Amino acid sequence: MHSLMKAMPIKRNFFTPLTILMFILIINGLVFAFFRFTSGIGSIANLNNQFPWGIWIGIDVAAGVALAAGGFTTAALAYIFHKDEFHDIVRPALLTAMLGYTFVGLGVIFDIGRSYYIYHPMYMWNGNSVMFEVGLCVFAYVTTLYIEFIPIITERFIGRVNLRGIFSRFNKVIETVIRNLDRIMDKALFFFIILGVVLSCLHQSSLGTLMMIAGTKIHPLWQTPIAPLLYLLSAIAVGFPMVIMESLISSRSFSLKTEMNLLSKLGRFVGPLLAIYLAFKLGDMAIRETFVYLNEFNLVSVMYTIEVVFGIIIPLRMFLWDKVLKSPFWVFVASNLVIFGVLLNRFNNFIIAYTPLYADKPYWPSIGEISVTIGFISLEILLYRMLVMIFPVISQPIKTSTAKTKIALKGVIR
């Protein structure tokens, strides 16, 4: 007998005490969302002309874009660099990215005052605007992610179309459409993988360009001409830790065997990527001599120190240690530190470091803003849980005899 891995729907109970808690958080967020769209953004948010963005942009959008980078990094690793052993983790990473970017779009809709104008960039082009490029790339990448998800849908329903009653006459037609769509995507998937990687690199770096052109509104510790490069490097560095964290949590939640052999191999890429990111970050600080601001003991210097020490240096050392890579607990801790570091970096850039020229009071997120953000996160987690229970996303071990191994592999490697 041989043990193979094949993506299959998870058969577990959807409702748990934690999912019920998340439903409560979602309902709480929906209540504030209702007032936001019926009474205006000012009714629940502390945003104004001096502070046009808050945590809906700093966390829901900027951090959300970065933390969804696992989709394009793992796709590039498996398909472009032909590391075939990582194919099993591409689908969960793709789903995480798809949901993450979907909620990035929702975050923008909540943040802009006239949310019903969200479609304007599609035909009101402004080639001189960084935000136009970011918006167009994000929209294109979201579309690409949903297209990349099509093979998972077709795999789920091929040979299983069984409409009943008056709809049964459509079974053959739907089955033919699904099979043709599956054949088309089998040939076209590689193109969309490359397109997704290119689009991701473009908008990840352009978010840094947005903060770079903010000029003196951004504190010198974060305002740098290489901000686009730092944003891209940090997104690439956090991609694999996000995949590791998601895989370990899924294994625990669904009582699946942890694939530590695969996750350890993936973790070996994180140390060098963090080292490159740290080198550019500290090198930029040395060249611009902005380290002088660390001599001041204030909120800015403390937040920057926490970001670099706990978000880069400590996990960098951990990912270069074999003992950490072989331990589910420690590699989980190291991955979460990287995620924390990138999340804090975006929060620092958009909230802590950002000071409008004519602000008369500091910005603090309101209860409504916090509730909507927590509701977003809870809904994203529940949708992930629901989709992996419906579609073949997470790979699980199957046993097959030697004579059937070749046949099983055909369904495993697509």
C-alpha positions as CSV (number, residue, x, y, z in Angstrom):
1,M,0.0,0.0,0.0
2,H,1.2,3.5,-0.8
3,S,0.1,6.7,1.0
4,L,-0.8,9.6,-1.4
5,M,-2.1,13.1,-0.9
6,K,-5.2,14.2,-2.7
7,A,-7.3,17.4,-2.2
8,M,-10.7,16.4,-0.9
9,P,-13.6,18.2,0.9
10,I,-13.2,18.1,4.7
11,K,-15.9,16.1,6.5
12,R,-16.3,17.7,9.9
13,N,-19.0,19.6,11.8
14,F,-19.2,23.2,10.7
15,F,-20.6,24.5,14.0
16,T,-18.3,24.7,17.0
17,P,-18.2,27.0,20.0
18,L,-15.6,29.2,18.1
19,T,-17.7,29.4,14.9
20,I,-20.8,30.4,17.0
21,L,-18.7,33.2,18.6
22,M,-17.6,34.3,15.1
23,F,-21.3,34.5,14.0
24,I,-21.9,36.8,16.9
25,L,-19.0,39.0,15.9
26,I,-20.2,39.1,12.3
27,I,-23.7,40.2,13.4
28,N,-22.2,42.9,15.6
29,G,-20.2,44.1,12.6
30,L,-23.3,44.0,10.3
31,V,-25.1,46.3,12.8
32,F,-22.5,49.0,12.5
33,A,-22.2,48.3,8.7
34,F,-26.0,49.1,8.4
35,F,-25.6,52.4,10.1
36,R,-22.5,53.2,8.0
37,F,-24.5,52.9,4.8
38,T,-27.7,54.4,6.0
39,S,-26.4,57.3,8.2
40,G,-23.1,58.0,6.5
41,I,-19.5,57.1,7.3
42,G,-19.3,59.7,10.1
43,S,-22.0,58.0,12.1
44,I,-19.7,55.2,13.2
45,A,-16.1,56.2,12.2
46,N,-13.7,58.7,13.5
47,L,-12.6,59.7,10.0
48,N,-12.6,63.3,8.8
49,N,-10.9,65.6,6.3
50,Q,-7.6,65.5,8.3
51,F,-7.7,61.7,8.7
52,P,-9.2,60.3,5.5
53,W,-8.2,56.7,6.4
54,G,-8.0,54.7,9.5
55,I,-7.9,51.0,10.4
56,W,-10.2,50.1,7.5
57,I,-7.3,51.1,5.1
58,G,-4.4,50.4,7.4
59,I,-5.5,46.9,8.5
60,D,-8.4,45.8,6.2
61,V,-6.7,46.9,3.0
62,A,-2.9,47.5,3.3
63,A,-2.3,44.7,5.8
64,G,-4.9,42.5,4.1
65,V,-3.1,42.8,0.8
66,A,0.2,41.9,2.3
67,L,-1.1,38.9,4.3
68,A,-2.8,37.5,1.2
69,A,0.6,37.3,-0.5
70,G,0.8,33.5,0.2
71,G,-1.3,33.0,-2.9
72,F,1.2,34.3,-5.4
73,T,4.4,33.2,-3.6
74,T,3.3,29.6,-3.3
75,A,2.0,29.6,-6.9
76,A,5.3,30.9,-8.1
77,L,7.2,28.4,-6.1
78,A,5.1,25.4,-7.3
79,Y,4.4,26.3,-10.9
80,I,7.1,28.8,-12.1
81,F,10.1,27.3,-10.1
82,H,8.7,23.8,-10.5
83,K,8.9,22.8,-6.9
84,D,6.4,20.0,-7.4
85,E,6.4,18.9,-3.7
86,F,4.6,22.1,-2.8
87,H,1.6,21.6,-5.0
88,D,-0.5,20.3,-2.0
89,I,-0.3,23.7,-0.3
90,V,-1.1,25.9,-3.3
91,R,-4.9,25.4,-3.1
92,P,-5.3,26.5,0.5
93,A,-3.0,29.5,-0.2
94,L,-5.1,30.3,-3.3
95,L,-8.3,30.2,-1.3
96,T,-6.8,32.4,1.5
97,A,-5.7,34.9,-1.1
98,M,-9.0,34.9,-2.9
99,L,-10.9,35.6,0.3
100,G,-8.3,38.1,1.5
101,Y,-8.5,40.2,-1.7
102,T,-12.3,40.0,-1.8
103,F,-12.4,41.6,1.7
104,V,-9.8,44.1,0.7
105,G,-12.3,45.3,-1.9
106,L,-15.0,45.4,0.7
107,G,-12.7,47.4,3.0
108,V,-12.3,50.0,0.3
109,I,-16.1,50.2,-0.2
110,F,-16.5,50.9,3.6
111,D,-13.8,53.5,3.7
112,I,-14.6,55.8,0.8
113,G,-17.3,58.3,1.5
114,R,-19.4,57.7,-1.6
115,S,-19.1,53.9,-1.7
116,Y,-21.4,53.7,-4.7
117,Y,-18.6,55.2,-6.9
118,I,-16.3,52.3,-6.3
119,Y,-16.6,51.3,-10.0
120,H,-15.3,54.7,-11.3
121,P,-11.7,53.7,-11.8
122,M,-12.8,51.2,-14.4
123,Y,-13.7,53.9,-16.9
124,M,-12.4,57.2,-15.4
125,W,-8.7,56.5,-15.9
126,N,-6.0,58.6,-14.3
127,G,-2.6,57.4,-15.4
128,N,-0.8,59.8,-13.0
129,S,-2.4,58.3,-9.9
130,V,-0.8,55.6,-7.8
131,M,-4.1,54.7,-6.4
132,F,-5.5,54.1,-9.9
133,E,-2.8,51.6,-10.6
134,V,-3.3,49.9,-7.2
135,G,-7.1,49.7,-7.8
136,L,-6.8,48.4,-11.3
137,C,-4.2,45.8,-10.3
138,V,-6.2,44.6,-7.3
139,F,-9.4,44.3,-9.4
140,A,-7.5,42.4,-12.1
141,Y,-5.8,40.1,-9.5
142,V,-9.1,39.4,-7.7
143,T,-10.6,38.3,-11.1
144,T,-7.5,36.2,-11.7
145,L,-7.8,34.5,-8.4
146,Y,-11.4,33.5,-9.0
147,I,-10.4,32.2,-12.4
148,E,-7.6,30.1,-10.8
149,F,-10.3,28.7,-8.5
150,I,-12.3,27.3,-11.4
151,P,-10.4,24.0,-11.6
152,I,-11.3,23.3,-8.0
153,I,-14.9,23.9,-8.7
154,T,-14.9,21.7,-11.8
155,E,-13.1,18.9,-10.0
156,R,-15.8,19.0,-7.3
157,F,-18.7,18.7,-9.7
158,I,-17.4,16.6,-12.6
159,G,-19.4,13.4,-12.7
160,R,-21.6,14.6,-9.8
161,V,-24.2,16.8,-11.6
162,N,-27.5,15.3,-10.5
163,L,-30.3,17.8,-10.7
164,R,-33.7,16.4,-10.1
165,G,-37.3,17.0,-11.3
166,I,-37.8,19.4,-14.1
167,F,-34.1,20.5,-13.9
168,S,-32.8,17.0,-14.7
169,R,-33.0,17.8,-18.4
170,F,-30.0,20.1,-17.9
171,N,-27.7,17.5,-16.3
172,K,-26.0,16.5,-19.5
173,V,-25.6,20.1,-20.7
174,I,-24.1,21.2,-17.4
175,E,-21.8,18.2,-17.3
176,T,-20.5,19.0,-20.8
177,V,-19.9,22.6,-19.9
178,I,-18.0,21.7,-16.7
179,R,-15.8,19.2,-18.5
180,N,-15.0,21.6,-21.4
181,L,-14.2,24.4,-18.8
182,D,-11.9,22.0,-17.0
183,R,-10.0,21.1,-20.2
184,I,-9.6,24.8,-21.0
185,M,-8.4,25.7,-17.6
186,D,-6.0,22.8,-17.6
187,K,-4.2,24.4,-20.6
188,A,-4.7,28.1,-19.5
189,L,-3.9,27.9,-15.8
190,F,-0.2,28.5,-16.2
191,F,-0.9,31.8,-17.9
192,F,-3.1,33.0,-15.1
193,I,-0.5,31.9,-12.5
194,I,2.1,34.1,-14.2
195,L,-0.4,37.0,-14.6
196,G,-1.3,36.7,-10.9
197,V,2.4,36.9,-9.8
198,V,3.0,40.0,-12.0
199,L,-0.1,41.8,-10.8
200,S,0.7,41.0,-7.2
201,C,4.2,42.5,-7.5
202,L,2.8,45.6,-9.1
203,H,0.2,46.5,-6.5
204,Q,2.3,45.3,-3.5
205,S,5.0,47.8,-4.4
206,S,2.6,50.6,-5.4
207,L,1.2,50.7,-1.9
208,G,4.7,51.7,-0.8
209,T,4.8,54.3,-3.6
210,L,1.6,55.8,-2.1
211,M,3.3,56.3,1.3
212,M,6.5,57.5,-0.4
213,I,4.8,60.4,-2.2
214,A,3.0,61.4,1.1
215,G,6.2,63.2,1.9
216,T,6.5,65.0,5.2
217,K,3.1,63.5,6.4
218,I,5.0,60.3,7.0
219,H,7.6,60.0,9.8
220,P,11.2,59.7,8.5
221,L,11.6,56.2,10.0
222,W,9.1,54.9,7.4
223,Q,9.2,57.6,4.7
224,T,11.9,56.4,2.3
225,P,12.5,56.4,-1.5
226,I,12.7,52.6,-1.4
227,A,9.3,52.2,0.2
228,P,8.0,50.4,-2.9
229,L,10.8,47.8,-2.7
230,L,10.3,47.4,1.1
231,Y,6.6,46.8,0.7
232,L,7.2,44.2,-2.0
233,L,10.0,42.4,0.0
234,S,7.9,42.3,3.2
235,A,4.9,40.9,1.2
236,I,7.1,38.1,-0.3
237,A,8.6,37.4,3.1
238,V,5.2,37.0,4.8
239,G,3.7,34.8,2.1
240,F,5.2,31.5,3.3
241,P,4.6,32.1,7.0
242,M,1.0,32.8,6.3
243,V,0.7,29.4,4.5
244,I,2.5,27.7,7.4
245,M,0.2,29.3,10.0
246,E,-2.9,28.5,8.0
247,S,-1.9,24.9,7.4
248,L,-1.1,24.3,11.1
249,I,-4.4,25.8,12.3
250,S,-6.4,23.9,9.7
251,S,-4.7,20.6,10.7
252,R,-5.6,21.3,14.3
253,S,-9.1,22.5,13.6
254,F,-10.0,19.6,11.3
255,S,-8.0,16.9,13.2
256,L,-5.7,16.3,10.2
257,K,-2.1,15.1,10.2
258,T,0.4,17.9,10.2
259,E,2.6,17.9,7.1
260,M,5.7,19.0,9.0
261,N,8.1,17.6,6.4
262,L,6.6,19.9,3.8
263,L,6.2,22.9,6.1
264,S,9.8,22.6,7.3
265,K,11.0,22.7,3.7
266,L,8.8,25.8,3.1
267,G,10.1,27.4,6.3
268,R,13.7,27.2,5.0
269,F,12.8,29.9,2.4
270,V,11.6,32.3,5.1
271,G,15.0,33.0,6.8
272,P,16.8,34.2,3.6
273,L,13.8,36.3,2.5
274,L,13.6,38.0,5.9
275,A,17.4,38.6,5.8
276,I,17.1,40.4,2.4
277,Y,14.2,42.5,3.8
278,L,16.1,43.4,6.9
279,A,19.3,44.2,5.0
280,F,17.4,46.8,2.8
281,K,15.5,48.2,5.8
282,L,18.6,48.7,8.0
283,G,20.7,49.8,5.0
284,D,18.2,52.5,4.1
285,M,18.2,53.6,7.7
286,A,22.0,53.8,7.8
287,I,22.2,55.7,4.5
288,R,19.5,58.3,5.4
289,E,20.8,58.4,9.0
290,T,17.2,58.1,10.4
291,F,18.5,56.0,13.3
292,V,18.8,59.3,15.2
293,Y,15.1,59.2,15.8
294,L,15.5,56.0,17.8
295,N,17.3,58.1,20.5
296,E,13.9,59.6,21.3
297,F,11.7,57.6,23.6
298,N,8.2,58.1,22.2
299,L,5.4,56.1,20.5
300,V,7.1,56.2,17.1
301,S,10.5,54.9,18.2
302,V,8.9,52.2,20.4
303,M,6.6,51.0,17.6
304,Y,9.5,50.9,15.0
305,T,11.7,49.0,17.4
306,I,9.0,46.4,18.1
307,E,8.3,46.0,14.4
308,V,12.0,45.3,13.6
309,V,13.0,43.3,16.6
310,F,9.9,41.1,17.1
311,G,8.7,41.1,13.5
312,I,12.0,40.5,11.6
313,I,15.1,39.8,13.7
314,I,13.7,37.3,16.2
315,P,11.8,35.2,13.6
316,L,14.8,35.5,11.2
317,R,16.9,33.7,13.8
318,M,14.2,31.2,14.5
319,F,13.7,30.2,10.9
320,L,17.5,29.6,10.6
321,W,17.3,27.1,13.4
322,D,16.6,23.4,12.5
323,K,15.0,22.8,15.9
324,V,12.4,25.4,15.1
325,L,11.7,24.1,11.6
326,K,11.1,20.6,12.9
327,S,8.7,21.7,15.7
328,P,5.0,22.5,14.9
329,F,4.8,24.8,17.9
330,W,7.9,26.8,17.3
331,V,7.5,27.1,13.6
332,F,3.9,28.3,14.3
333,V,5.3,30.9,16.7
334,A,8.0,32.0,14.3
335,S,5.4,32.3,11.5
336,N,3.1,34.4,13.6
337,L,5.9,36.7,14.5
338,V,6.6,37.4,10.9
339,I,2.8,38.0,10.3
340,F,2.7,40.3,13.3
341,G,5.7,42.2,12.0
342,V,4.2,42.9,8.6
343,L,0.8,43.7,10.1
344,L,2.5,46.1,12.4
345,N,4.5,47.6,9.6
346,R,1.4,48.5,7.7
347,F,-0.3,49.7,10.8
348,N,2.7,51.9,11.6
349,N,2.9,53.3,8.1
350,F,-0.8,54.2,7.7
351,I,-1.7,55.0,11.3
352,I,1.3,55.7,13.6
353,A,3.7,57.4,11.1
354,Y,1.0,59.3,9.3
355,T,0.4,62.8,10.6
356,P,-1.7,65.3,8.5
357,L,-0.4,68.8,8.2
358,Y,-3.3,70.4,9.8
359,A,-4.6,67.8,12.3
360,D,-6.0,69.3,15.5
361,K,-6.3,66.0,17.3
362,P,-5.0,62.4,16.9
363,Y,-6.9,59.6,15.3
364,W,-8.3,56.8,17.3
365,P,-10.4,54.1,15.8
366,S,-14.0,54.0,16.9
367,I,-16.0,51.1,18.3
368,G,-17.8,50.9,15.0
369,E,-14.5,50.7,12.9
370,I,-13.1,48.0,15.2
371,S,-16.4,46.0,15.1
372,V,-16.5,46.1,11.3
373,T,-12.9,45.0,11.0
374,I,-13.4,42.1,13.5
375,G,-16.6,41.2,11.6
376,F,-14.6,41.1,8.4
377,I,-12.0,38.8,9.8
378,S,-14.6,36.5,11.4
379,L,-16.6,36.2,8.1
380,E,-13.4,35.5,6.1
381,I,-12.5,32.6,8.5
382,L,-16.0,31.1,8.4
383,L,-16.1,31.3,4.6
384,Y,-12.7,29.5,4.5
385,R,-14.1,26.8,6.7
386,M,-17.2,26.4,4.7
387,L,-15.4,26.3,1.3
388,V,-12.9,23.7,2.4
389,M,-15.8,21.5,3.5
390,I,-17.5,21.9,0.1
391,F,-14.6,21.9,-2.4
392,P,-11.4,19.8,-2.7
393,V,-8.9,22.4,-1.3
394,I,-7.0,20.7,1.5
395,S,-4.9,17.7,0.7
396,Q,-5.5,14.6,2.8
397,P,-3.7,11.2,2.7
398,I,-5.3,8.4,0.7
399,K,-4.1,4.8,0.5
400,T,-3.9,2.9,-2.8
401,S,-2.4,-0.3,-4.0
402,T,0.7,-0.3,-6.2
403,A,-1.4,-1.2,-9.2
404,K,-3.6,1.8,-8.7
405,T,-0.9,4.3,-7.8
406,K,-0.5,5.7,-11.4
407,I,-4.3,6.1,-11.7
408,A,-4.5,7.9,-8.4
409,L,-1.7,10.2,-9.3
410,K,-3.6,11.4,-12.3
411,G,-6.2,12.9,-9.9
412,V,-3.6,14.2,-7.5
413,I,-1.3,16.1,-9.8
414,R,-3.2,18.5,-12.0
